[in-house]
Amino acid sequence: MRMLENDDADADTLVTLEDQRNINAFSKLNSRSDEVTAELESIKKQLEDVEEVETEMELMDEEEEVMYKLDSSFLRLPAGEVLTLLQASLEKLRSQTETLEKERDECEEGMTKLKAVLYAKFGTSINLEKGD
């Protein structure tokens, strides 16, 4: 956070320990929100990829063998079995997406509350907006 001095009234505002705690809490929430957003984008991409593969697998004969990657190894498995594994992966990814979206929303809600408190005290002397 950087403090901007726009006028003498704002420059004389005393920063209390509680204010500093609020600023620190906002910073932590902001950082966590950014981390969660990045992780969420990655998981959504994985989800999209797995959904696409699942669609292709549904068109295959269940007994046809396909290569399935498990960690760093590839296994030959029947398409029906791979489809079951893909569906389990989809459920896990959807659950992770839901959890991360909830966490991101909680961070945003906390940041909104802290912004109101900090802007009420410091006005334009404090900048809590992203990208500035």
C-alpha positions as CSV (number, residue, x, y, z in Angstrom):
1,M,0.0,0.0,0.0
2,R,1.3,3.4,-0.8
3,M,0.1,6.5,1.0
4,L,-0.7,9.5,-1.3
5,E,-0.5,13.0,0.1
6,N,-3.3,15.0,-1.6
7,D,-3.8,17.7,1.0
8,D,-2.7,18.7,4.4
9,A,-5.8,17.4,6.2
10,D,-5.3,13.9,4.8
11,A,-1.5,14.0,5.4
12,D,-2.1,14.6,9.2
13,T,-4.3,11.5,9.6
14,L,-2.7,9.4,12.3
15,V,-2.3,5.7,11.5
16,T,-3.2,3.7,14.6
17,L,-2.3,0.1,15.4
18,E,-5.8,-1.0,14.5
19,D,-5.5,0.8,11.1
20,Q,-2.2,-1.0,10.4
21,R,-3.9,-4.3,11.3
22,N,-6.7,-3.5,8.9
23,I,-4.2,-2.6,6.1
24,N,-2.2,-5.8,6.7
25,A,-5.4,-7.9,6.7
26,F,-6.5,-6.2,3.4
27,S,-3.1,-7.0,1.9
28,K,-3.3,-10.6,3.0
29,L,-6.8,-11.0,1.6
30,N,-5.7,-9.3,-1.6
31,S,-2.7,-11.7,-2.0
32,R,-4.8,-14.7,-1.3
33,S,-7.5,-13.6,-3.7
34,D,-4.8,-13.3,-6.5
35,E,-3.4,-16.8,-5.6
36,V,-6.9,-18.4,-5.6
37,T,-7.8,-16.7,-8.9
38,A,-4.7,-18.0,-10.6
39,E,-5.3,-21.5,-9.2
40,L,-8.9,-21.3,-10.2
41,E,-7.9,-20.5,-13.8
42,S,-5.6,-23.5,-13.9
43,I,-8.2,-25.9,-12.6
44,K,-10.9,-24.5,-15.0
45,K,-8.5,-25.2,-17.9
46,Q,-7.9,-28.7,-16.6
47,L,-11.7,-29.2,-16.2
48,E,-12.3,-28.0,-19.8
49,D,-9.6,-30.4,-21.1
50,V,-11.0,-33.4,-19.2
51,E,-14.5,-32.7,-20.3
52,E,-13.3,-32.6,-23.9
53,V,-11.5,-36.0,-23.5
54,E,-14.6,-37.5,-21.7
55,T,-16.8,-36.5,-24.7
56,E,-14.3,-38.3,-27.1
57,M,-14.1,-41.4,-24.8
58,E,-17.9,-41.7,-24.8
59,L,-17.8,-42.3,-28.5
60,M,-15.4,-45.2,-28.2
61,D,-16.1,-48.9,-27.8
62,E,-15.8,-49.7,-24.1
63,E,-13.5,-52.6,-24.7
64,E,-11.1,-50.7,-26.9
65,E,-7.8,-50.1,-25.1
66,V,-6.4,-46.6,-24.7
67,M,-3.4,-45.1,-23.1
68,Y,-4.1,-43.5,-19.7
69,K,-1.6,-41.3,-17.9
70,L,-1.3,-42.0,-14.2
71,D,1.2,-39.6,-12.7
72,S,4.3,-40.0,-14.9
73,S,3.4,-43.4,-16.3
74,F,1.1,-44.5,-19.1
75,L,-1.2,-47.6,-18.8
76,R,-3.3,-49.4,-21.4
77,L,-6.8,-49.6,-20.1
78,P,-10.2,-50.4,-21.6
79,A,-12.0,-47.2,-22.7
80,G,-14.9,-47.9,-20.3
81,E,-12.5,-48.0,-17.3
82,V,-10.8,-44.8,-18.5
83,L,-14.2,-43.1,-18.8
84,T,-14.9,-44.0,-15.2
85,L,-11.6,-42.6,-14.1
86,L,-12.2,-39.4,-16.1
87,Q,-15.6,-38.9,-14.5
88,A,-14.0,-39.2,-11.1
89,S,-11.5,-36.6,-12.1
90,L,-14.2,-34.3,-13.3
91,E,-16.0,-34.6,-10.0
92,K,-12.8,-33.8,-8.1
93,L,-12.1,-30.8,-10.4
94,R,-15.6,-29.5,-10.0
95,S,-15.4,-29.8,-6.2
96,Q,-12.1,-27.9,-6.2
97,T,-13.5,-25.2,-8.5
98,E,-16.5,-24.7,-6.1
99,T,-14.2,-24.6,-3.1
100,L,-11.9,-22.0,-4.7
101,E,-14.7,-19.9,-5.9
102,K,-16.2,-19.8,-2.4
103,E,-12.8,-18.9,-0.9
104,R,-12.3,-16.1,-3.6
105,D,-15.7,-14.7,-2.8
106,E,-14.9,-14.7,0.9
107,C,-11.7,-12.8,0.3
108,E,-13.5,-10.3,-1.9
109,E,-16.2,-9.8,0.8
110,G,-13.5,-9.2,3.5
111,M,-11.6,-6.8,1.2
112,T,-14.8,-4.8,0.5
113,K,-15.5,-4.5,4.3
114,L,-11.9,-3.4,5.0
115,K,-12.0,-0.9,2.1
116,A,-15.0,0.8,3.5
117,V,-13.3,1.2,6.9
118,L,-10.0,2.3,5.5
119,Y,-11.4,4.7,2.9
120,A,-13.8,6.2,5.6
121,K,-10.7,7.1,7.7
122,F,-8.1,7.9,5.1
123,G,-10.1,9.0,2.1
124,T,-7.9,9.5,-1.0
125,S,-4.7,9.3,1.1
126,I,-4.8,5.5,0.7
127,N,-5.0,3.5,-2.5
128,L,-6.5,0.0,-2.2
129,E,-7.4,-0.5,-5.9
130,K,-5.7,-3.1,-8.1
131,G,-3.5,-1.9,-10.9
132,D,-2.6,1.4,-9.5
